[in-house]
């Protein structure tokens, strides 16, 4: 039995090394994540596989959450992937408030440090109205539903040190900082910047080729 195992390991040494290196790469350098919900519509769709840069903010010990070196901090507009202890799940949201910011929401419009953000209407769909939100220089799409919504307002809050306020782009269909509170810095695993590939859940899982390596 021992000889058979040794021979098997020797014969497949190259494959085993490749698998180990791939696991280390996905753990500490870059990974792809499935997006099963529509909380980031219209930016990210159900069925998108997003590419996550795990070196965007920290160099971490592989297979752990230990930060060996801090490289940068999340900025407003970044799409972050984080392991939420409160949600008990990995989430994908957009940073709208960094430490020290005072953030407020009135009727689904944000104010940051007392300044109301600019919004430009794009178009309306059966799922809501799509707008361009100018997040202090970072422009991106958001989707809101018409009429009163339970998460459309919150009073001014100050983002504490080592934490971030993160929202879904699909503002009325997202369990984000309005539900789980601020995102601790140590929970953030990386930054998403492209869709790697995409499958259309509503059309027999056929690939959406127009979304392959689509920037987000």
Backbone bond lengths (Angstrom), bond angles and torsions (degrees), N, CA, C in turn:
res aa  C-N    CA-C-N  psi(-1)  N-CA   C-N-CA  omega(-1)  CA-C   N-CA-C  phi
1 X - - - 1.464 - - 1.531 110.70 -
2 X 1.353 115.79 -44.83 1.456 120.76 179.88 1.524 110.73 -64.45
3 X 1.353 116.67 -40.64 1.469 120.30 179.64 1.528 110.66 -65.92
4 X 1.326 115.75 -40.07 1.464 119.71 179.53 1.523 110.89 -63.22
5 X 1.354 116.34 -43.00 1.463 120.60 179.19 1.521 111.01 -65.00
6 X 1.319 116.72 -42.76 1.465 120.89 179.29 1.518 110.93 -61.91
7 X 1.355 116.43 -42.05 1.467 120.37 179.14 1.535 110.57 -65.56
8 X 1.333 114.81 -39.96 1.468 118.84 179.92 1.526 111.17 -63.01
9 X 1.341 115.94 -42.85 1.461 120.21 178.85 1.525 111.44 -65.96
10 X 1.342 116.03 -40.18 1.465 120.19 -179.33 1.519 110.96 -66.59
11 X 1.333 116.56 -41.38 1.464 120.79 -177.53 1.523 112.11 -70.08
12 X 1.321 116.92 -24.89 1.465 120.88 -176.15 1.526 112.03 -115.87
13 X 1.327 116.19 24.66 1.462 120.14 -176.37 1.521 111.64 -59.63
14 X 1.325 117.26 -43.78 1.458 120.40 -179.04 1.522 112.05 -61.58
15 X 1.330 115.74 -43.26 1.466 119.89 179.35 1.516 111.14 -64.69
16 X 1.322 117.19 -41.82 1.461 121.03 -179.63 1.528 111.47 -64.78
17 X 1.329 116.71 -40.19 1.471 120.19 177.24 1.520 110.05 -63.85
18 X 1.327 116.59 -42.14 1.473 120.81 178.69 1.532 110.69 -60.91
19 X 1.326 117.00 -45.17 1.466 121.20 -179.99 1.523 110.82 -62.76
20 X 1.349 115.91 -42.51 1.469 119.82 179.54 1.523 111.32 -62.87
21 X 1.340 116.15 -44.44 1.464 119.91 179.31 1.530 111.04 -64.83
22 X 1.325 117.04 -38.38 1.460 120.60 178.47 1.527 111.00 -64.16
23 X 1.325 116.84 -42.04 1.465 120.30 178.38 1.526 111.65 -64.45
24 X 1.332 116.58 -40.74 1.464 120.48 176.93 1.522 110.34 -63.65
25 X 1.336 116.22 -42.21 1.467 120.82 179.44 1.519 110.78 -60.91
26 X 1.329 117.26 -46.52 1.464 120.69 -178.29 1.525 111.36 -69.67
27 X 1.316 116.83 -28.68 1.460 119.88 -179.19 1.519 112.63 -75.99
28 X 1.338 117.27 -37.76 1.466 119.42 -169.16 1.523 115.21 -122.43
29 X 1.338 119.21 -12.96 1.460 120.35 -173.67 1.528 111.35 -114.69
30 X 1.303 117.74 -61.19 1.469 121.48 -179.29 1.519 109.17 -154.40
31 X 1.328 115.03 152.81 1.456 120.63 -179.32 1.523 108.54 -151.63
32 X 1.308 116.19 169.70 1.459 119.97 173.06 1.524 108.05 -121.72
33 X 1.322 115.54 145.62 1.454 121.42 -176.70 1.518 110.86 -129.72
34 X 1.315 115.13 136.95 1.455 121.22 174.50 1.524 109.44 -74.43
35 X 1.322 117.20 143.93 1.465 122.15 175.92 1.532 107.55 -115.25
36 X 1.351 117.87 102.95 1.468 120.05 -173.76 1.522 114.37 -88.53
37 X 1.337 119.11 -10.85 1.461 121.08 -175.62 1.525 110.78 -121.36
38 X 1.344 115.06 171.35 1.460 120.75 -179.20 1.505 114.03 -101.12
39 X 1.333 118.88 24.56 1.463 121.18 -175.15 1.522 113.46 -69.71
40 X 1.345 117.55 -15.13 1.462 120.56 179.08 1.530 112.49 -111.43
41 X 1.325 117.16 14.02 1.466 119.54 174.49 1.523 109.67 -63.72
42 X 1.335 117.89 147.09 1.468 128.51 2.46 1.523 114.50 -88.38
43 X 1.349 117.50 4.36 1.474 120.18 -176.96 1.519 112.29 -70.89
44 X 1.334 116.07 -45.81 1.463 122.27 -178.83 1.522 107.82 -124.22
45 X 1.322 116.27 132.92 1.459 121.95 -177.01 1.527 110.70 -104.12
46 X 1.344 115.71 156.91 1.457 118.93 171.52 1.526 108.80 -58.99
47 X 1.320 115.86 132.99 1.458 120.34 -178.43 1.506 114.30 97.50
48 X 1.337 117.64 -10.11 1.463 119.93 173.94 1.529 110.20 -69.74
49 X 1.314 116.41 141.03 1.469 122.61 168.59 1.522 105.71 -107.93
50 X 1.320 116.43 111.56 1.460 119.73 -174.49 1.527 110.58 -94.74
51 X 1.322 114.83 145.18 1.463 122.09 177.83 1.522 108.53 -88.26
52 X 1.321 116.65 126.19 1.463 122.07 -175.34 1.521 109.94 -114.71
53 X 1.328 115.99 121.56 1.461 122.24 176.46 1.522 108.30 -86.19
54 X 1.332 117.01 106.57 1.459 121.10 -177.74 1.523 112.39 -84.05
55 X 1.329 117.03 -4.25 1.463 121.15 174.80 1.525 111.76 -101.47
56 X 1.333 116.84 10.43 1.464 119.52 -177.65 1.520 111.73 -64.75
57 X 1.336 116.74 -35.77 1.461 119.72 -173.66 1.533 113.54 -123.11
58 X 1.326 117.53 -28.67 1.468 120.74 -175.00 1.519 111.16 -145.74
59 X 1.323 115.26 151.29 1.455 121.46 162.97 1.532 105.94 -96.33
60 X 1.322 116.15 117.48 1.463 120.28 -176.18 1.523 111.01 -111.76
61 X 1.318 115.02 151.04 1.457 121.23 172.99 1.523 107.61 -65.43
62 X 1.353 117.82 125.99 1.471 119.22 -178.36 1.523 112.63 -54.20
63 X 1.323 115.30 143.06 1.469 124.12 178.98 1.525 112.90 63.84
64 X 1.331 115.71 24.87 1.467 120.40 177.08 1.520 108.37 -149.64
65 X 1.322 115.89 173.30 1.457 121.21 175.52 1.538 111.10 -106.32
66 X 1.321 116.29 18.09 1.461 121.09 -179.42 1.523 109.97 -79.36
67 X 1.326 116.39 120.43 1.463 121.61 179.04 1.524 109.22 -84.87
68 X 1.329 115.34 121.05 1.463 120.75 178.23 1.530 111.17 -87.15
69 X 1.337 115.93 -30.47 1.461 120.07 -179.73 1.522 109.17 -157.14
70 X 1.340 117.03 131.09 1.453 121.46 175.01 1.521 108.54 -84.57
71 X 1.338 116.27 123.40 1.463 121.76 -178.24 1.520 112.83 -96.57
72 X 1.324 116.57 -36.24 1.463 121.63 -177.72 1.516 107.96 -165.05
73 X 1.319 115.91 174.25 1.453 121.83 175.82 1.519 109.15 -119.43
74 X 1.325 117.92 149.96 1.461 120.41 177.18 1.525 111.89 -57.71
75 X 1.306 115.88 144.22 1.464 122.44 178.83 1.527 109.21 -113.26
76 X 1.329 115.12 161.86 1.458 118.80 175.32 1.528 109.63 -57.90
77 X 1.309 115.94 134.16 1.455 121.35 -179.58 1.515 113.77 97.59
78 X 1.333 118.86 -18.40 1.462 121.19 178.76 1.526 110.28 -64.89
79 X 1.320 116.41 139.78 1.461 121.71 170.74 1.519 107.09 -94.33
80 X 1.317 115.70 115.01 1.460 120.43 -174.48 1.530 111.02 -108.26
81 X 1.326 114.71 150.79 1.459 122.77 171.88 1.527 106.52 -111.66
82 X 1.335 116.66 126.96 1.460 118.82 -176.71 1.524 111.27 -143.85
83 X 1.329 115.22 151.30 1.463 122.67 176.79 1.518 107.54 -92.16
84 X 1.328 116.81 102.56 1.455 121.46 -175.46 1.520 110.86 -85.91
85 X 1.323 115.75 116.80 1.461 119.70 176.91 1.526 110.64 -66.53
86 X 1.335 116.88 -36.45 1.470 120.10 -178.40 1.525 111.43 -71.16
87 X 1.319 117.05 -38.53 1.459 119.94 179.44 1.527 111.75 -82.73
88 X 1.336 116.29 -20.40 1.456 120.38 -176.94 1.517 112.46 67.25
89 X 1.328 115.56 32.73 1.463 119.69 -174.26 1.522 109.65 -159.48
90 X 1.326 116.23 162.85 1.458 121.08 172.09 1.522 108.95 -85.72
91 X 1.331 116.71 131.28 1.451 121.82 -175.39 1.531 110.90 -123.93
92 X 1.332 114.83 157.09 1.460 122.58 176.21 1.524 107.38 -124.96
93 X 1.332 117.78 117.42 1.460 121.92 -177.93 1.530 108.90 -143.98
94 X 1.344 115.00 171.61 1.453 120.71 179.21 1.529 110.29 -106.02
95 X 1.325 116.78 134.29 1.466 121.85 176.83 1.525 109.06 -72.88
96 X 1.346 116.00 123.36 1.469 119.82 174.76 1.525 111.66 -117.45
97 X 1.333 116.46 -15.82 1.450 119.69 178.74 1.517 111.01 -136.88
98 X 1.343 116.33 129.84 1.467 121.95 178.50 1.527 108.66 -107.05
99 X 1.338 118.73 168.33 1.472 120.10 -176.86 1.528 112.88 -51.73
100 X 1.338 115.18 130.24 1.458 121.59 179.70 1.516 114.11 95.46
101 X 1.334 118.18 -17.85 1.465 121.06 178.58 1.528 111.20 -67.68
102 X 1.317 115.20 146.53 1.460 121.66 169.24 1.521 106.69 -107.28
103 X 1.314 116.57 115.83 1.462 121.99 -172.79 1.527 109.65 -117.65
104 X 1.316 115.11 138.12 1.464 121.83 179.16 1.524 108.25 -140.22
105 X 1.340 116.46 151.70 1.456 120.39 175.38 1.528 109.78 -129.89
106 X 1.345 115.15 128.63 1.462 121.61 176.86 1.521 108.42 -126.73
107 X 1.319 115.82 115.89 1.470 120.80 179.04 1.528 111.71 51.09
108 X 1.313 114.52 46.43 1.469 122.51 177.18 1.520 114.31 68.69
109 X 1.340 117.02 14.73 1.464 121.42 173.48 1.520 108.74 -112.54
110 X 1.322 116.04 132.48 1.457 121.26 -176.63 1.521 112.39 -88.92
111 X 1.328 114.79 147.48 1.456 123.12 167.59 1.528 106.53 -123.82
112 X 1.322 116.44 131.17 1.469 121.40 179.13 1.517 108.37 -122.47
113 X 1.325 114.55 121.19 1.475 121.60 -177.35 1.530 111.41 53.28
114 X 1.335 115.13 41.48 1.459 121.87 176.58 1.512 115.40 82.48
115 X 1.339 117.82 -4.81 1.463 121.29 -177.97 1.526 109.87 -103.35
116 X 1.341 115.73 123.98 1.461 120.53 177.83 1.527 110.12 -72.70
117 X 1.321 117.13 134.57 1.456 121.00 178.34 1.530 110.23 -75.02
118 X 1.324 115.17 155.65 1.457 121.03 177.08 1.527 110.09 -88.50
119 X 1.336 115.74 140.44 1.464 122.09 178.72 1.527 109.17 -130.22
120 X 1.330 115.71 139.62 1.461 122.14 177.12 1.524 107.93 -127.29
121 X 1.322 116.61 128.12 1.459 120.98 -179.09 1.526 110.78 -69.96
122 X 1.323 116.49 137.09 1.461 122.29 174.91 1.524 110.13 -100.92
123 X 1.321 116.12 -70.29 1.453 121.04 178.98 1.518 109.37 -164.18
124 X 1.319 115.75 165.92 1.462 122.06 178.16 1.521 109.55 -108.23
125 X 1.335 115.54 144.12 1.461 121.85 176.06 1.517 107.83 -129.90
126 X 1.332 116.20 177.77 1.457 119.45 176.88 1.529 111.75 -70.03
127 X 1.350 117.27 -10.83 1.460 121.47 178.66 1.520 112.31 -98.69
128 X 1.333 118.26 -5.08 1.456 120.69 178.93 1.517 110.99 139.89
129 X 1.328 114.84 -169.66 1.460 121.35 -179.05 1.524 109.75 -104.67
130 X 1.321 116.15 130.89 1.465 121.47 177.38 1.527 109.56 -95.14
131 X 1.334 115.28 132.43 1.453 122.61 -179.50 1.516 109.88 -128.45
132 X 1.324 115.98 156.74 1.461 121.13 167.28 1.526 107.51 -94.76
133 X 1.319 115.97 123.13 1.463 122.11 177.60 1.524 108.91 -103.72
134 X 1.328 116.52 126.03 1.464 121.15 177.41 1.524 107.82 -93.90
135 X 1.330 115.23 96.91 1.456 121.81 -175.38 1.528 109.16 -87.09
136 X 1.330 115.42 74.61 1.466 123.33 -178.47 1.528 111.67 47.47
137 X 1.339 114.66 49.78 1.459 120.00 176.76 1.507 114.90 108.45
138 X 1.327 117.85 -18.24 1.467 122.30 177.59 1.528 107.73 -104.13
139 X 1.325 116.33 112.52 1.460 120.08 -178.59 1.527 110.33 -96.81
140 X 1.319 115.28 134.31 1.457 120.42 -179.86 1.525 108.69 -155.59
141 X 1.327 116.77 165.96 1.455 122.11 -178.29 1.519 111.37 -88.29
142 X 1.335 115.44 144.91 1.459 122.13 171.08 1.523 107.59 -133.04
143 X 1.321 115.04 159.37 1.457 120.39 178.11 1.525 108.58 -125.69
144 X 1.329 116.69 132.57 1.467 121.34 178.42 1.523 108.84 -131.53
145 X 1.334 115.15 152.48 1.452 121.34 177.05 1.526 109.89 -94.28
146 X 1.326 117.53 148.19 1.463 119.33 177.88 1.533 111.62 -72.13
147 X 1.330 115.32 156.33 1.454 120.82 176.45 1.515 112.71 80.83
148 X 1.331 117.36 175.92 1.470 122.10 -178.98 1.529 111.45 -62.08
149 X 1.339 115.18 135.47 1.460 121.41 179.33 1.529 109.03 -130.82
150 X 1.336 117.96 144.26 1.468 120.41 -173.52 1.527 115.03 -64.71
151 X 1.344 117.37 -25.03 1.468 120.49 -177.02 1.527 112.43 -108.57
152 X 1.322 117.40 14.22 1.466 120.77 -172.64 1.519 113.35 -80.89
153 X 1.319 118.70 -7.04 1.465 121.50 -177.39 1.524 110.65 -140.16
154 X 1.330 116.07 140.84 1.459 120.82 164.67 1.528 108.27 -152.96
155 X 1.347 116.28 149.24 1.471 120.10 -176.50 1.519 110.97 -73.27
156 X 1.340 117.35 169.78 1.473 119.75 179.60 1.527 111.97 -57.46
157 X 1.324 116.09 131.23 1.464 122.26 175.84 1.525 108.16 -130.13
158 X 1.315 115.70 145.41 1.461 121.11 178.51 1.524 109.28 -100.17
159 X 1.313 116.72 125.24 1.465 121.03 -179.94 1.530 108.76 -73.59
160 X 1.337 117.48 122.68 1.469 119.29 -177.67 1.527 112.77 -74.95
161 X 1.321 115.66 169.39 1.459 121.01 174.94 1.526 110.37 -59.55
162 X 1.310 115.56 147.44 1.468 122.91 177.44 1.522 112.33 57.32
163 X 1.333 116.51 34.51 1.461 120.90 177.60 1.523 109.41 -150.26
164 X 1.341 115.40 164.37 1.462 121.57 -176.89 1.518 109.71 -141.28
165 X 1.332 115.11 150.47 1.456 120.37 173.42 1.518 107.09 -101.80
166 X 1.329 115.96 120.18 1.465 121.23 -174.34 1.520 110.04 -125.24
167 X 1.332 116.14 136.11 1.456 122.59 -179.82 1.524 110.16 -126.65
168 X 1.327 115.79 154.65 1.449 120.72 170.42 1.515 109.79 -80.61
169 X 1.330 117.23 148.87 1.465 120.26 177.79 1.528 111.23 -69.25
170 X 1.310 117.26 -26.17 1.458 122.17 174.10 1.533 106.81 -86.58
171 X 1.320 115.99 81.54 1.456 122.54 -161.79 1.527 114.89 -60.05
172 X 1.329 118.47 -30.02 1.456 120.02 -177.73 1.519 112.59 -100.41
173 X 1.311 116.68 11.71 1.466 121.21 179.78 1.522 109.58 -142.49
174 X 1.330 116.17 50.28 1.462 120.62 -175.83 1.526 110.81 -147.54
175 X 1.329 115.59 123.36 1.471 120.95 172.95 1.520 107.62 -88.78
176 X 1.324 116.45 92.08 1.459 122.35 -172.93 1.523 109.98 -122.07
177 X 1.328 117.68 -146.92 1.469 120.41 -177.27 1.525 112.92 -61.07
178 X 1.325 117.29 -20.62 1.459 120.21 176.01 1.525 111.39 -70.17
179 X 1.332 116.23 -18.21 1.465 122.03 -178.72 1.524 111.38 -110.91
180 X 1.340 116.91 -45.20 1.466 120.81 -173.56 1.524 112.99 -101.52
181 X 1.328 117.48 -3.83 1.461 120.08 -179.70 1.520 112.41 86.49
182 X 1.325 115.38 -170.02 1.461 120.98 -178.73 1.531 110.94 -65.63
183 X 1.328 114.97 150.77 1.468 121.03 179.10 1.521 108.86 -92.66
184 X 1.330 119.19 115.29 1.469 120.69 177.53 1.532 111.34 -63.70
185 X 1.316 115.45 142.59 1.472 120.68 -178.72 1.522 112.02 -55.75
186 X 1.331 117.63 -38.04 1.465 120.07 -174.24 1.535 112.73 -72.60
187 X 1.352 118.02 -13.43 1.460 119.88 178.51 1.524 112.60 -83.73
188 X 1.327 117.56 -13.92 1.464 121.09 -174.75 1.526 109.94 -78.22
189 X 1.329 114.96 126.73 1.463 120.98 -175.72 1.518 113.71 -101.16
190 X 1.330 117.64 -21.71 1.458 119.02 -179.13 1.504 111.82 171.01
191 X 1.326 114.55 -177.03 1.455 122.51 -178.43 1.523 109.77 -118.55
192 X 1.338 115.76 132.45 1.462 121.05 176.06 1.518 109.35 -93.01
193 X 1.326 117.06 134.92 1.466 119.39 -176.79 1.519 113.79 -134.05
194 X 1.346 118.82 -15.95 1.463 121.61 178.38 1.532 109.76 -145.59
195 X 1.330 114.94 153.71 1.458 120.80 165.06 1.522 107.02 -84.36
196 X 1.319 116.35 123.03 1.465 119.50 179.73 1.531 110.23 -73.67
197 X 1.328 116.23 -52.66 1.462 121.90 171.56 1.518 107.88 -156.39
198 X 1.333 116.88 171.42 1.454 120.05 -172.13 1.517 110.43 -146.99
199 X 1.347 115.65 140.35 1.457 122.56 176.05 1.521 108.88 -118.54
200 X 1.304 116.48 134.69 1.455 121.47 -177.97 1.518 109.44 -85.74
201 X 1.341 116.51 102.58 1.462 120.90 -178.51 1.523 112.05 -62.83
202 X 1.333 117.07 -27.35 1.454 120.57 -178.04 1.512 114.64 -88.35
203 X 1.349 117.12 1.76 1.471 120.66 -177.97 1.529 110.18 -140.20
204 X 1.334 114.93 59.51 1.459 122.97 174.66 1.532 112.94 59.58
205 X 1.334 116.66 28.35 1.466 122.02 177.54 1.529 112.68 60.85
206 X 1.315 115.85 26.74 1.465 118.85 176.39 1.529 110.12 -69.71
207 X 1.321 117.76 147.86 1.469 120.01 -178.41 1.520 111.80 -69.54
208 X 1.338 115.61 140.34 1.464 121.74 170.86 1.532 106.97 -92.92
209 X 1.308 117.49 89.71 1.464 120.12 -173.36 1.525 112.43 -64.41
210 X 1.341 117.76 -25.36 1.460 120.09 179.90 1.520 112.52 -71.01
211 X 1.327 117.09 -11.53 1.454 120.71 179.54 1.525 112.92 -103.34
212 X 1.316 118.60 -0.05 1.458 121.14 178.94 1.538 108.82 -65.19
213 X 1.318 115.64 123.85 1.459 124.88 -177.07 1.531 111.64 52.94
214 X 1.328 114.41 40.72 1.459 121.56 178.48 1.526 109.38 -81.80
215 X 1.337 119.79 127.62 1.478 120.22 179.90 1.533 110.98 -69.23
216 X 1.336 115.67 146.46 1.466 120.57 179.48 1.525 109.41 -129.28
